[in-house]
Amino acid sequence: MTGPQHTDAVHGPSVSTASIALTGSLEAIGTGAYVVDEQGCIIAVNARAEHLLGLPAQDMIGHDAHDLLHRGPQGQPLPRTQCAMRQAFHAGRTAQADEDYFACSDGSLLRISWLITPYDVDGRPGGTLVVFHTPGRPQAGEPHPEPVAQPLSELHRLALLAETTAQLTSTLDVEEALRRLVSLVLPRLADWAVIDLITERDEVWRSVVVHADGDTLVHHEDLQGPMPPIPEESPMPLSRALRGVASNLAGPQTYQGAPDSGIAVEQRRLFEVTGMHSAAIAPIRSTRSVLGALTLGRDENPAAFTPVDLPLIEDIARRAGLALDNARLYQRQRKVAETMQNHLLPQMPGVAGLQMTVRYLPAPDASQVGGDWYDAFPLSDASTALAIGDVVGHDLEAAAGMAQVRNMLRAYAWSQHEPPSRIVERLDEAIQHITDVTMATTIFARVEPADDGDWQLSWTNAGHPPPLLIRRDGLARYLTDGHGILLGTQTGTRRPDATALLPPGSTLVLYTDGLVEAPRRSLDEGLDLLRQHAAALAHRPLTSFTDQLLRRVRPPGNDDDVAVLAIRVPEG
């Protein structure tokens, strides 16, 4: 490999969580394997590699792999310009060699064959996997043994399984997992990939039919769709795989006889339309149930599948089953949480002359329920209450706290005819004693008609990003008055009130910090971006205004939930 050695690694680098996770994937490989980063430094190594080299992982992680391991036939340092592995590493391509040498801890040489291939780390490109095999380690002073015949395809098999594990376990989206599975097996193993999945209602759905046309993957949606039910006794290959019985080989002749089920009819059609002359079919299983079946077929490749091919396809299908099961569980959790969120967040009231739009976007990597919230409701004096807030966290606990805070605010606002500041002071006193909420922010406001077509806004701000007021001519300003400390600080400080007139046709935007905060962007930059785009969108209808504002301003890769409440007063 190449690149400068990490200076801190020489003094005993610590093993990171990412390294531990990577090592777990590498342990599934039955021979020596390690992963390097973009600089060529080792970031994970499996136990088999430690044994072959006589080096513990902590003595390898953080070191430049080329400098540490690569040697010439006589044990001399290998110039980088003569290292085939280094050249493949720089080119970012898969390569292999039958004969090379690694240095062992005792100074002896290990004669190896190797395969190197790009490898995603935590779902991101930039890593490289090295898999190496040796027939045995020579003893000191003994001649190097002659290499034992070891099919290089075995190294390809191990590298493919490692890549399959890394690719499929780094996503929790079913469609993305299926896409990655297809790209892993086509075209290197087959010309066709067919994936049949069993739904939660025990129905079979042909989810994927893809053909490799050179390096282009062509989806055949006309061959996808619902399938007949799984027959309980059928000995046919796909039926057996869908029952989780066994993997099988199949060809056009397999389904030429009288069909024993509707699935057999569909399989005959599949072979006729695709022109496959050979196929291997394996169950896709989780630890709990059969999820479907993976079919790999060949039409242009003249070689037929043989029983020797089945263990590899079974291993790939097994890894796919675990990944799909995790993705389904995650999506089921998201669906439950989404339903819960929809019940927690209220519908907006109708207020004569006042347009109102709300949006809530969940945190993408959480359980889709969070602590951001909004509210609007009529008050007993005919004004309308507006509120937006953020309870720390974006999980079920935060959502429960959010519901408590919102409901208490509603009760105080309706029953106590007091300024917004006093309502929020009462709320702050209450949440410290009767909820588990430790910290929260909120804006509580009242809006009501004033003279000359204006509307009057009065509000108090408890540590929340300031409201944004946009006039219909595009002038935009933040309402920074009325700002106080966030809820939960227990200081007893009196909170300020503020008032402002909302001109005819103007738009008021209340939002949570997920709209303007990003790891590599200052808060001021986020606020400036929000003001700029809000001003540019002032002429849009309110629904379009809100949707475009979210699309343009929400930071890419945002890991926080976002709530937006936008109102527009009549044009007079």
N, C-alpha and C positions, 0 to 999 in steps of 0.2 A: 504494500500500500504506500501511501505518500502523505505528506503534510507534516508540519512540526509536531513534535511530541508535546503533550500537555505537561507543563512543568509541575503542576501540583500532583499529577498522577504518579510521578516517580516516587513520591514520598508516601504512597499508600492511599489511593483514591477510595472514597467511600462508594458502596454499591447503592445505586439509586433505585427508587421504586420502579422506574421504567426498565432498568437493567434486570431486576428480579422478574418482571413480567415477561420480558424477552427471553430470559433464560428458561422460564417455564415452557415457552413455545419450542425452544430448541431441544429440550429434553425428549420431545416426541420423535426426534430424528435419531436413527439407530447408529449413527457414526459421528465422528468429530465435526463440530460446527461452531462457528462464531459469527457475530455481526459487527461490522465497523460503521462508524459515522461518516459524514461527508469529508472529513480530514483523513480518513483511513485509520482511525484509532478504535481499538476494540471496545465495544460497549456491552457485550454479552457473550458468554461462552458456556457450552454445555459440559456436563460431567464427563462425557466420553472424550472430549477434546482435552480436558484436564488430565485424564488418565493416560492418553496417548502421548502427550507432551511432557508429562511429569511436572506440570506447572499448575499451581492453584489459581483460581479465577482472579483473586485479588492481585496476583502478580502479572496478570495480562490486561485486565480492564484499565483503560486509559492510555495504554501504550500503542505506539504506531506498529501495526501488525507486520509491515514489511521489515522494519528494523529489528523487531523482536524475533521473528520466526524464519524469514526467508533466507536460504543459503544456497550456494552452488554445490555441485556434486562432491567437491572435496572439503566442504564445510566452510568455504570462504564466504565473506559477505557478498551478496548478490547485488550488482549495480542495478539501480532502478531502471535504467534504460534497457536492461536485458530481462526484465521481469514481465512475463506474459500476463500474470495476474494483475500487476499494477496497470498495465495498458488497458486491460478490460475494465478495471475499476474506474479509470479516468473516462473511458468511453461510455460508461453506464450500460454495458451490454453483458449478456450471458456468455461465458466462455468456459473452457475445460482444458485439462491437460492430464496425460497419462503418467507422467514422471516428473516429479519435482521433489524438493527436500525442505523439511522444516527442522529447526534446531530444537533439541530437547533440553531439559533443565540440567542434565548431567554432561552436556557437551556433545552427546552423540547426535547422529542425524536420523531422521525419520523419512523413509522413502514413501511418497504419497502420490495418489491421483486426486485431483480436486475439481470442483465446479464452483463458479462464482456467478451470482445473479443479483440484480437490484432487488431490494427488499424494503417494504414499507415499515416504518417504525411509528407506532401509535397512530396508524392510519395515514401517515404523511410520508411521501417519498423522500429519499435522501440516504437511506441505509443500504448496505450491501451484505448479502449473506455469502459466507464461504463454507462449503461442505467438503470434507476431505476424508479419504479412506486409506488405510494401509493394511497389508496382510499380516503385519506383526512388527513389533519394535525390536531392532537389533540390539544385542548386548554390547557393552563396551569391548572393543578389540576384535569383535567378530565381523566378518565381511557382511556387507548388506545383502539381505536375502533377495532372491529373485522375486519379482512381483507375481503374486497369485492372480490368476485371471479373475477379474471382477468387472462385470458388465458396467460400462459407464452409465447405462440407462438406470442403474440402481442409484447413482448419485442424482441423476435427474429426478427420479422418483422421490427421493428424500427431500430434495430442494422444492419440488412441487408441493409436497405435503406441508412443508414448513411455510411456504408462501400461502397455501390454502388456509392454514390456521391463522396466519397473520391478517390476511385480507378479510376473512369472514368474521372473525371475532372483533374486528374494529368498527363494525357498524351495527346499529340496532334498528335498521330499516329493512323490512322484508324485501322490497323491490330492489334496493341497492345490493342486498346480499345475493339475490338471484342474478343480478347483472354481473357481479364480481365472479360468481361461480361459473357462469358461462364463459367469461373472458379467461378464466383459469384453464378450462379444459379444451377450448377451441382456439386455434386449430391444432394445438400440440398433441391432443389425444384422439380427436375425432373430427369429422366434418359436420356432424349434426349434434345438437344438444336438445333434449326434450325433458321438461320438468313437469311432473304431475303432482299436485299438492292436494292433500285431504283437508277440507275446511273444518271449522269447529262444529259444523252440523253433519260431519261425516259424509259430505259430498266430495266428489273428485273433480278437480278443475285443472285442465291442461293449461298451465300458466305461462309456459315458455316453449317456443319452438324456434330455434335459431340455426342458421346454416352459415358456415364459414366459407365465404367466397374470397379466397386468398387471405388477406389480413382484414377483410371487411366482414363484419358480422351482420347478417341480414335476418330480420325478424319476420316470421310468417304468421301474422295474426289470424289469417284465414284458417289455420290449423289449430288455433287455441280456442279455449272455451270449455263449457261444461262437458263432463264425461258421464257415461252410464255408471250405475252403482257397482261396487266391488263384489264380485261373486265369491261366495263363501268356500266353494270347493274346487274352483277352476285350477287346473295344473298349468295354465298358460303363464309365460314369464312375467308379464306386467301384473297380472292378477296376483301372482305369488309375491311379487315385490311389494305391492300395495298392502298386502296382509302382513308384511314383514317376515315372510317365510325364508326367502333366500334370494341371492343374486342368480341371474341366468343369462345365457347367450340366446340370441334370437336372430332370425333372418326372415326374408319374405316367405320362405317355405313353411315357417312356423305357423303362420296364420292362413294357410291356403285351404285347410280342411273346413268342415262345417263349424261355424263359430259356436262356442259354448256360452257366450255372453255378449252383451252390447260392447264391452271393452274390447273383445276380440275383433268385432267389426271395425271399431275405430283404429285398432292397431293395423289391420289389413290395409285400411285406407292410408294410414301414415306411411307404411312401407311403399305403397304404390305411388303416392304423390312425391315423396322425397327421393325415391330411387335408392334407398339404403339397401346394401347387400348384406350387412352384418351390423349387429347391435349388441351392446352389453347393458343390462338393466339391473340396477341395485336399489334396495330400499333406502329411503331417507328417514332415519330414526332419530328420535331424541332419547333421553334416558327414561322417558315415561310412555312414549307411544310412537306409532309410525306416522310420519308427517307426509309421506309421499314416495315418489320414485324418481330416480335419475336415469335417463336413457341416453347413451352415447352411441351414435351411429356413423357408419362410413359409407360413402358412395364413390367419391373420387379416389380415395386411398384404397388400393386393391387388396391390402392385407386385411384378412378377417380377424375379428377379435377371437382370442382363445381363452381357455380357463386361466392361463397364466396372468391375463390382464385383469381378472376380476378382483383380486385383493387390493390393487391400487384404486380401482373405481369404488370399491366398498369403503376404503379409508377416506376418500374424498367425500362420498355421500354421508359418511358418519360425521365428519366435521361440518358438513353443510347442515345436517340435522340439528346439531347442537347450536349452531349459529341461528338457524331459523327459529328454533324453539325460544331462544333468548329474545330474539326480535319480536316474536309474537307476544311473549309475556310482557315485554316493555310496551308494545303498542296497546295491549289490553289495559295495562295500567294507565296509560295516557288517556285512553277513551273514558275510563271510569273517572279520572281526575277532571277531564274536560267537562263531563256531565255535571260533576260536583261544582266546578267553577261557574258554569252557566246558571246553576241554581243560586249560587252565592251572590253573583253580580246582578243587580236589579235591571228591570226594564225602565226606560226613560218615560217620564210623565209627559203628557201633552200640555203645553203652555201656550195660550193664545198669542200669536204673533212671534213667538220665539222658536227658532229652529235649534235642534239639539241632536248631536251625533256622538256616539261613544265607540271606542275600540279597545279591545284587550288582546294582547299577544303574549302567550306564555313564554317562559324561559325554555329555550330549545332543548336543553339537556337535563331539565328537571322533570318532575312528574306532571307537568302541565297544569299545575295549580300553584298559586303563589300569594304573596302578600300585597301586591299592588291592587288598588281598588278605586272605584268611582261611585258616585251616588248623586241623585237629583230627586227632589220631592217637594210637593207643595207644603207651605206652612200655613198656620191658622190665620195669619193676617193677610193672606192672599199673595204674599211674595213667594219666590221659589228658592229653595236651598240648593246649593251646589257644593260638592265635596270631592276631593281626590286625596289619596293617601298611599302610604307605603309602610307596611309592617316588615321589619327586618326578616329576610329569608325568602325562599321561594320553594316551599314544600308544604305538606299537609298541615304542619304545625303553624306555619305562617298564615295559611288560609283560614284556619280556625281562629287565630288571633285577629285577622282582618275582619271576619264576620262579627266578632264581639265588639270591636271598635266601631264599626259602621253602625251596628244596631244601637249601641249606646248613644252615639252621636245623633242618630235620628230621634231617639226618645227625648234627649235634652233639648234639641232644637224645636221639637213640636211643643213640649210642655213649658219651656221657659222662654218668656218673651224678653230676651236679653240680646245685647250686641254679640256678634260672632266671637269676639275675644272671650267673653264670659262663658259662652257655651263650651269653648275649647278648654278653658281653665277647669270647668267642671269635669269634662271628659278626662283631662290629664290626672286630676285627683282620683277619679274612679278607676282608671286602668291600673294604677299603681297598687290597688288593694283587691280588686275582684277579677283580674285577668292575669294570664301568664305572659302578656306582652311586655317585653323589656324596653323596646325602643321603637318609635314610629314617627312618621312625619305626616302632616296633613295641611291642606288648605280648606277652610270652611268659609263659604260666602253666601250672601243673599243678593238676589237680583230682582228688581221691580221697576215698573214703568216710572219715568220722571216726566218733567215738562218738555215741551217742544220736540217730542219724538225721541228724546234720549231715554236710555235706561240707566238706572243707577245700580252700581255694584258696591257692596260693602263686604269686607273680608278680613280675616286674620290668617297669618301664615306661621305654622309651627314647623320650621326647619325644612320646608319643602322648596323645590325649584319654583321661581316666581311665575305667575301667570303671564301670558303673552297676549297683548291686545293689538289687533291688526285692523286699521281703518280700511274702508272700501277703496280708498285711493292708494293703498299699498304702504302707507306709513305704519311702522310697527314699533312697539316699545314694550319693555318688560315693566310690570307693576311691582316695583321692589319695596313699596311701603308696606307697613303692617307685618313686618318680618320679626319673628321671635324664635326662641329655641325649640328644639324638637320635643316631642312627648316622651315622658319617662325619665326625665333628668331629676325630678323631685326637688327643684330649686324653689318652687313657690313664687317665681317671678311673674309679675303682672304682664299680660299679653296686650300688644297694641292692636288697634283697629285702623283700617284705612278705607277710603271711599274713592270712587272714580266714576265718571260718566262714560257710558258706552254710546258713542255717536251712532246715528242711523246707519244701518248696513255693516256695522263693524262686527268682527269675529273675536271671541275670547277663547283662548286655548289653555286648558289645564292639562298637565301631563306628569308622568313620573320620570325618575332619573334615568331609567333604561333607554329613554329616547335620546338623551344628550350625552351620556357618559360612555366612554370607551377606554380600554387600557392604554392605548397610545395616543390619546387625544385629551387635551385639557378641557375642563368644564366650560371655560370661556369660549373655546373653539366650538364646542357642541352647541352652546347657546347662540353663538353668532350664526351657525349653520341653520339652526331652527328658525331664527328671525328672518334670515335671507330667503329661505324657501317659503315660509309662511307669507311673506310680503309678495313674492312672485305668484303665489296661488290665490291671492285674495279675491280674484274675480271668479273663481271656480264655485260651482254649487257646493254646499257644505259637505255632502257625502264624498264627492270627488276631492275636495280640499283635504279632508282628513286622510283619505286613503293615500293620496299622493304624498302628503307630508310624512306619513309613516314610511312609505317606500323610499323616499329620498333621504330622510334624516336618520332613521334608525341605523346604528353602526353595523357594518357587516361583521358576522361572527359574534353578534351580541349574545351574552350569556345571561341576561336578566330579562324579567318580564316587563311589559310596557302597558300602561293604561293611558288613554287620552279621552278627554271630555271637551268637546268643542261646541260652543253655542254662537248663534248669529242673531242679532237683533234686527227688527224690521227696518226697511230703508226709509220709512217715514212717508 
